[in-house]
C-alpha cells in the first residue's frame, strides 16, 4: 500500500512508549506518507526532536511560541493539511485536556483546530488507564467522534503487568492505513453483521454465555461502513461502543438474534455471521432465583436454532460468510462447517493462539472458500482482518 499524497500529523506525548513512535513514523514514511511531528515538552525528555526530524525530513514542532520556519500560523496550517491526526503515546494528560477543551500547548491547540479524523492511542500505567476519570474522558471523546485504539496488556516499564502498553508499531500503522486509504467498493450494497455473544437465561440472575467480546464483528461493521456499505449490526450484549453509521439492533438470546436476522435477511446482499451464538438453552427458565439444592445440580438443555445453517438453506444468491473459532482441528472443523451450512467463505481462527483469542484487538485468521482453497493471514488488527474478509466478499460479488 502507498500513502503517497496523504498527510499524517503525529502528536507525541511524554511516555516511555515514545520510542515506539519512532518506528511508527519510519513505517509511515516508507509508505510515502507526508509526516509532521508535534512533540510535547514531556515527550522531549524521552526522545529528541532530532530523531523525528531525521526520519521525516521535516521540522519538528516543539514550542508553540518558537520562531517559525515558514510564515504561517503553524497550528492552523498543520490542522488544515492533516488527512489524519495520530496521537501516540496518548497520556492521561492529553486525553484530559482534549475532553475538557483545554488548548495550552502546540499539540492540544492543533488538535482543537483540525477537522481531520483524530486517532488516539493511549499508553500509561494500568492503574492510571483504569482510573474512572480517564475512562470517562475516553468515553466522552469517543462520543464526540474521536477514534481510539485499545492499549495492549503486558509488562510495564516499572515492572508490573496490566493493560496500558502501546500497541506494536505495525498494528498502529495498519490502523492508520485503514483510516487513510478507505475504498468505497461496497457502495450500494447492504451487509448484515452479527456480533458478540448470546445469553441464555436459567433464572432471573443467571445465564449461559461465552467469552465473545464482539470486537471482530464490530470491526467488520466499521470497515464495511468505511467502504460505503449500508450496514445492519445485530449485536448480543457487549461492553464496546457501536460503530458510527450502522443500523443497530440489540438482542440478548439466540432466539432474539434469529428473529432479528431473519427479519432483515431478505433486504441484504451479504451476511457476516461473526456472533458466537449459544448452541443450547435451558429447557425451562425459572421465574425465581434457583436456590442451592445439595452438592449436585443439573440443567436440561435443548438445542437452539442454527441461524447460520438456516441462512445457508435459504440464501439463494446472497453471499454468506461464517466464522469458526476453534481450539483444535481448525481446518477440518472449518471445512466441515462451510459445506454443511452452504457458506461462500468461513473465517477460521484458533482461539488458543496468542493474539487471536476472545477480547483481543488483534486476530490471526484463515479464510476458507467453498472451492477448498485457503488463505493464511498473519497477526493483524481486527480492523485489518475485517478488511481482508470484505475483500473476499467484494471478489465474490464481482464474479457473479
C-alpha positions as CSV (number, residue, x, y, z in Angstrom):
1,X,0.0,0.0,0.0
2,X,1.1,3.5,-0.7
3,X,0.1,6.6,1.3
4,X,1.5,9.0,-1.3
5,X,-0.4,12.3,-1.2
6,X,-1.6,11.7,2.4
7,X,-0.5,13.8,5.3
8,X,-0.4,12.4,8.9
9,X,0.3,14.7,11.8
10,X,1.8,12.7,14.7
11,X,1.5,14.1,18.2
12,X,4.0,12.5,20.6
13,X,3.4,12.8,24.3
14,X,5.6,12.2,27.3
15,X,5.7,8.4,28.0
16,X,8.3,5.7,27.8
17,X,6.5,4.3,24.8
18,X,7.5,7.4,22.8
19,X,10.5,5.3,21.4
20,X,8.0,3.0,19.6
21,X,6.5,6.0,17.8
22,X,9.9,6.5,16.0
23,X,9.2,3.2,14.3
24,X,5.6,4.2,13.6
25,X,6.8,7.4,11.8
26,X,9.5,5.5,10.0
27,X,7.0,2.9,8.7
28,X,4.6,5.7,7.5
29,X,7.4,7.4,5.7
30,X,8.3,4.1,3.9
31,X,4.7,4.1,2.7
32,X,5.3,7.5,1.2
33,X,3.1,9.4,3.6
34,X,4.0,13.0,4.5
35,X,4.5,13.1,8.2
36,X,4.7,16.1,10.5
37,X,5.5,15.6,14.2
38,X,4.5,17.7,17.2
39,X,6.2,16.9,20.5
40,X,5.1,18.0,23.9
41,X,7.7,19.2,26.3
42,X,7.5,15.9,28.3
43,X,7.9,13.9,25.1
44,X,11.3,15.5,24.5
45,X,12.5,14.0,27.8
46,X,12.2,10.6,26.3
47,X,13.1,11.1,22.6
48,X,14.8,14.0,20.9
49,X,13.3,16.1,18.2
50,X,16.4,15.4,16.1
51,X,15.4,11.8,15.8
52,X,12.0,12.6,14.3
53,X,13.5,15.3,12.1
54,X,16.0,12.9,10.7
55,X,13.2,10.4,9.7
56,X,10.6,12.8,8.4
57,X,13.0,15.4,6.8
58,X,10.5,17.9,8.2
59,X,10.8,20.5,11.0
60,X,9.5,19.0,14.3
61,X,7.3,21.3,16.3
62,X,8.3,21.5,20.0
63,X,7.4,25.1,21.0
64,X,4.1,26.9,20.5
65,X,5.9,30.3,20.5
66,X,9.1,29.2,18.7
67,X,10.5,31.2,15.7
68,X,8.6,29.8,12.7
69,X,10.5,28.4,9.8
70,X,7.6,29.3,7.5
71,X,5.4,32.4,7.6
72,X,2.1,30.8,8.6
73,X,0.1,30.2,11.7
74,X,1.6,26.8,12.4
75,X,-1.1,25.2,14.4
76,X,-3.7,26.3,11.8
77,X,-1.6,25.2,8.8
78,X,-0.9,21.7,10.3
79,X,-4.6,21.3,11.3
80,X,-5.7,22.1,7.8
81,X,-3.2,20.0,5.9
82,X,-3.7,16.8,8.0
83,X,-5.6,13.9,6.5
84,X,-5.3,12.1,9.8
85,X,-4.1,13.2,13.3
86,X,-2.4,10.4,15.3
87,X,-1.6,10.9,19.0
88,X,0.8,8.3,20.4
89,X,1.6,7.6,23.1
90,X,-1.5,9.4,24.3
91,X,-1.1,10.2,28.0
92,X,-3.9,10.7,30.6
93,X,-2.9,14.4,30.5
94,X,-3.6,15.0,26.8
95,X,-6.8,12.9,26.9
96,X,-8.0,15.0,29.8
97,X,-7.1,18.2,28.0
98,X,-9.0,17.3,24.9
99,X,-12.0,16.1,26.8
100,X,-12.1,19.4,28.7
101,X,-11.5,21.6,25.7
102,X,-8.1,22.8,27.0
103,X,-5.7,24.1,24.4
104,X,-2.5,25.3,26.1
105,X,0.3,23.9,24.0
106,X,1.0,23.2,20.4
107,X,-0.4,19.7,20.3
108,X,-3.7,20.4,22.1
109,X,-4.2,23.6,20.1
110,X,-3.6,21.9,16.8
111,X,-6.0,19.1,17.6
112,X,-8.6,21.6,18.6
113,X,-8.2,23.3,15.2
114,X,-8.3,20.3,12.9
115,X,-11.3,18.8,11.1
116,X,-9.3,15.6,10.3
117,X,-10.1,12.3,12.0
118,X,-8.1,12.0,15.2
119,X,-6.8,8.6,16.2
120,X,-5.8,8.4,19.9
121,X,-3.5,5.6,21.1
122,X,-3.3,5.6,24.9
123,X,-0.3,4.3,26.8
124,X,0.1,4.6,30.5
125,X,0.3,2.7,33.8
126,X,-2.5,0.2,34.0
127,X,-3.9,1.7,37.2
128,X,-3.9,5.1,35.6
129,X,-5.6,3.8,32.5
130,X,-8.3,2.1,34.6
131,X,-8.9,5.3,36.6
132,X,-12.6,6.2,36.3
133,X,-11.7,9.8,35.3
134,X,-9.5,8.7,32.4
135,X,-12.2,6.2,31.3
136,X,-14.9,8.9,31.5
137,X,-12.7,11.2,29.4
138,X,-12.2,8.5,26.8
139,X,-15.9,7.7,26.6
140,X,-16.6,11.5,26.2
141,X,-14.1,11.8,23.3
142,X,-15.5,8.7,21.6
143,X,-19.0,10.1,21.6
144,X,-17.6,13.3,20.1
145,X,-16.2,11.3,17.2
146,X,-12.6,10.7,18.2
147,X,-11.1,7.3,17.4
148,X,-9.3,5.2,19.9
149,X,-7.1,2.1,19.8
150,X,-7.2,-0.2,22.9
151,X,-3.8,-0.5,24.7
152,X,-2.1,-3.9,24.9
153,X,-1.8,-5.9,28.1
154,X,1.7,-6.8,29.3
155,X,4.7,-5.9,31.3
156,X,5.1,-2.2,32.1
157,X,8.3,-0.2,32.3
158,X,8.0,-0.1,36.1
159,X,8.0,-3.9,36.3
160,X,4.3,-4.5,36.8
161,X,1.9,-6.0,34.3
162,X,-1.5,-4.9,33.1
163,X,-3.5,-3.1,30.4
164,X,-1.8,0.1,29.2
165,X,1.0,-0.8,26.8
166,X,1.2,0.9,23.5
167,X,0.3,-1.5,20.7
168,X,3.2,-2.6,18.5
169,X,4.1,-0.2,15.6
170,X,2.9,-2.5,12.8
171,X,-0.6,-2.7,14.4
172,X,-0.8,1.1,14.7
173,X,0.3,1.6,11.1
174,X,-2.3,-0.9,9.9
175,X,-4.9,1.2,11.7
176,X,-3.6,4.4,10.2
177,X,-3.6,2.9,6.7
178,X,-7.2,1.6,7.1
179,X,-8.3,5.2,8.0
180,X,-6.2,7.0,5.4
181,X,-7.0,4.7,2.4
182,X,-10.6,3.6,2.7
183,X,-12.0,2.2,-0.5
184,X,-15.7,2.7,-1.5
185,X,-16.2,-0.6,-3.2
186,X,-19.2,-1.6,-1.2
187,X,-21.4,1.4,-2.1
188,X,-24.9,0.3,-3.0
189,X,-24.6,-3.0,-1.0
190,X,-26.4,-3.9,2.2
191,X,-24.5,-6.0,4.7
192,X,-25.9,-7.7,7.8
193,X,-23.4,-8.4,10.5
194,X,-23.9,-10.3,13.7
195,X,-21.6,-9.8,16.7
196,X,-21.0,-10.7,20.3
197,X,-22.3,-13.5,22.5
198,X,-25.8,-14.5,23.3
199,X,-27.1,-15.1,26.8
200,X,-29.5,-18.0,27.6
201,X,-31.3,-17.4,30.9
202,X,-31.5,-20.0,33.6
203,X,-33.3,-17.8,36.1
204,X,-33.7,-14.1,36.7
205,X,-30.0,-13.8,37.8
206,X,-28.1,-16.5,35.9
207,X,-27.4,-17.3,32.3
208,X,-25.3,-19.4,29.9
209,X,-23.0,-17.5,27.6
210,X,-19.4,-17.4,26.2
211,X,-16.3,-15.2,26.1
212,X,-17.1,-13.4,22.9
213,X,-16.4,-9.6,23.2
214,X,-18.0,-8.6,19.8
215,X,-14.8,-6.8,18.7
216,X,-14.4,-8.8,15.5
217,X,-18.0,-8.2,14.4
218,X,-17.8,-4.6,15.3
219,X,-14.6,-4.2,13.3
220,X,-16.3,-5.8,10.3
221,X,-19.2,-3.3,10.7
222,X,-16.9,-0.3,10.9
223,X,-14.8,-1.4,7.9
224,X,-18.0,-2.0,5.8
225,X,-19.3,1.5,6.7
226,X,-15.9,3.0,5.7
227,X,-16.2,1.2,2.4
228,X,-19.6,2.6,1.6
229,X,-22.0,-0.3,2.6
230,X,-25.3,0.1,4.3
231,X,-24.7,-1.9,7.5
232,X,-27.2,-3.6,9.9
233,X,-25.4,-4.7,13.0
234,X,-27.3,-7.3,15.2
235,X,-25.4,-7.4,18.4
236,X,-25.5,-9.5,21.6
237,X,-24.6,-8.0,24.9
238,X,-21.1,-6.3,24.7
239,X,-19.2,-3.7,26.5
240,X,-18.0,-1.7,23.5
241,X,-19.4,1.3,21.7
242,X,-21.4,0.7,18.5
243,X,-19.7,1.9,15.3
244,X,-20.9,5.1,13.8
245,X,-23.1,4.9,10.7
246,X,-24.7,1.5,11.3
247,X,-28.3,0.5,11.9
248,X,-28.0,-1.1,15.3
249,X,-30.2,-3.9,16.7
250,X,-29.6,-5.0,20.3
251,X,-30.5,-8.6,21.2
252,X,-29.8,-10.9,24.1
253,X,-30.8,-14.5,23.4
254,X,-30.2,-16.8,20.4
255,X,-33.9,-16.7,19.6
256,X,-33.9,-12.9,19.6
257,X,-30.9,-12.9,17.3
258,X,-32.6,-15.4,15.0
259,X,-35.7,-13.2,14.7
260,X,-33.7,-10.1,14.0
261,X,-31.5,-11.8,11.4
262,X,-34.5,-13.4,9.6
263,X,-36.4,-10.1,9.6
264,X,-33.6,-8.3,7.8
265,X,-32.1,-11.1,5.7
266,X,-34.3,-10.5,2.6
267,X,-33.0,-7.0,2.2
268,X,-29.3,-7.8,2.4
269,X,-26.7,-8.6,-0.2
270,X,-24.3,-10.3,2.2
271,X,-24.3,-11.6,5.7
272,X,-21.2,-11.9,8.0
273,X,-22.2,-14.1,10.9
274,X,-19.4,-13.4,13.5
275,X,-21.6,-13.7,16.6
276,X,-20.9,-16.5,19.0
277,X,-24.4,-17.9,19.2
278,X,-25.1,-20.3,22.1
279,X,-25.7,-23.8,20.8
280,X,-28.0,-24.7,23.7
281,X,-30.5,-23.1,26.0
282,X,-32.3,-24.2,29.2
283,X,-35.4,-26.4,28.5
284,X,-37.1,-24.4,31.3
285,X,-36.3,-21.0,32.7
286,X,-37.2,-20.5,36.3
287,X,-39.2,-17.4,37.2
288,X,-37.5,-17.3,40.6
289,X,-33.8,-17.5,41.5
290,X,-32.8,-21.1,41.8
291,X,-31.6,-22.0,45.3
292,X,-28.9,-24.4,46.3
293,X,-30.1,-27.9,46.3
294,X,-27.3,-30.1,47.6
295,X,-23.9,-30.9,46.1
296,X,-25.1,-31.7,42.6
297,X,-27.2,-29.7,40.3
298,X,-28.2,-30.3,36.7
299,X,-29.9,-28.3,34.0
300,X,-31.7,-29.9,31.0
301,X,-30.6,-28.1,27.8
302,X,-32.2,-28.1,24.4
303,X,-30.7,-27.1,21.0
304,X,-31.0,-23.5,19.8
305,X,-31.8,-23.0,16.1
306,X,-28.7,-22.9,14.0
307,X,-29.0,-19.5,12.5
308,X,-26.1,-19.9,10.1
309,X,-27.4,-23.2,8.8
310,X,-30.8,-21.8,8.3
311,X,-29.4,-18.9,6.3
312,X,-27.5,-21.3,4.1
313,X,-30.7,-23.2,3.4
314,X,-32.5,-20.1,2.1
315,X,-29.5,-18.0,0.9
316,X,-30.2,-18.1,-2.9
317,X,-27.8,-15.6,-4.5
318,X,-26.7,-13.8,-1.3
319,X,-23.2,-14.0,0.0
320,X,-22.8,-15.8,3.3
321,X,-19.7,-15.7,5.5
322,X,-19.4,-17.7,8.7
323,X,-16.8,-18.0,11.5
324,X,-15.1,-20.9,13.1
325,X,-13.5,-20.2,16.4
326,X,-11.8,-23.4,17.3
327,X,-9.3,-24.9,19.8
328,X,-8.3,-28.0,17.8
329,X,-8.6,-29.4,14.3
330,X,-9.1,-25.9,12.9
331,X,-9.1,-26.5,9.2
332,X,-11.0,-29.8,9.4
333,X,-13.8,-28.3,11.5
334,X,-14.0,-25.1,9.4
335,X,-14.2,-27.2,6.1
336,X,-17.0,-29.2,7.6
337,X,-18.9,-26.1,8.5
338,X,-18.5,-24.4,5.2
339,X,-20.0,-27.5,3.5
340,X,-22.8,-28.3,6.0
341,X,-24.0,-24.7,6.2
342,X,-23.7,-23.8,2.5
343,X,-21.3,-20.9,3.0
344,X,-19.3,-18.9,0.5
345,X,-16.4,-18.4,2.9
346,X,-15.6,-19.2,6.5
347,X,-13.2,-17.3,8.7
348,X,-11.3,-19.7,10.9
349,X,-9.1,-18.9,13.9
350,X,-7.5,-20.8,16.7
351,X,-8.6,-19.0,19.9
352,X,-5.7,-20.7,21.9
353,X,-3.1,-18.7,19.9
354,X,-1.7,-15.6,21.5
355,X,-3.3,-12.5,19.8
356,X,-6.2,-14.5,18.3
357,X,-8.4,-15.2,21.3
358,X,-11.5,-13.5,22.6
359,X,-11.3,-9.9,23.8
360,X,-8.1,-9.0,21.9
361,X,-7.7,-6.2,19.4
362,X,-5.8,-8.5,17.1
363,X,-6.5,-11.7,15.2
364,X,-4.8,-14.5,13.2
365,X,-7.3,-15.8,10.6
366,X,-7.5,-18.2,7.8
367,X,-10.1,-17.7,5.1
368,X,-11.5,-20.9,3.6
369,X,-13.6,-20.9,0.4
370,X,-16.2,-23.4,-0.8
371,X,-13.8,-24.5,-3.6
372,X,-11.4,-25.7,-0.9
373,X,-8.8,-23.0,-1.2
374,X,-7.3,-21.5,1.9
375,X,-5.5,-18.2,2.6
376,X,-3.5,-17.7,5.8
377,X,-3.1,-14.2,7.3
378,X,-0.5,-13.1,9.9
379,X,-1.2,-11.4,13.2
380,X,-3.0,-8.1,12.4
381,X,-5.5,-5.7,14.0
382,X,-9.1,-6.9,13.9
383,X,-9.9,-3.9,11.6
384,X,-7.3,-5.0,9.1
385,X,-8.7,-8.6,9.4
386,X,-12.2,-7.2,8.7
387,X,-11.0,-5.6,5.5
388,X,-9.5,-8.9,4.4
389,X,-12.9,-10.5,4.9
390,X,-14.6,-7.7,3.0
391,X,-12.1,-8.1,0.2
392,X,-13.3,-11.6,-0.2
393,X,-16.9,-10.6,-0.3
394,X,-16.1,-7.9,-2.9
395,X,-14.4,-10.6,-5.0
396,X,-17.3,-13.0,-4.8
397,X,-19.8,-10.2,-5.7
398,X,-17.8,-9.1,-8.7
399,X,-17.5,-12.7,-10.0
400,X,-21.3,-13.1,-10.1
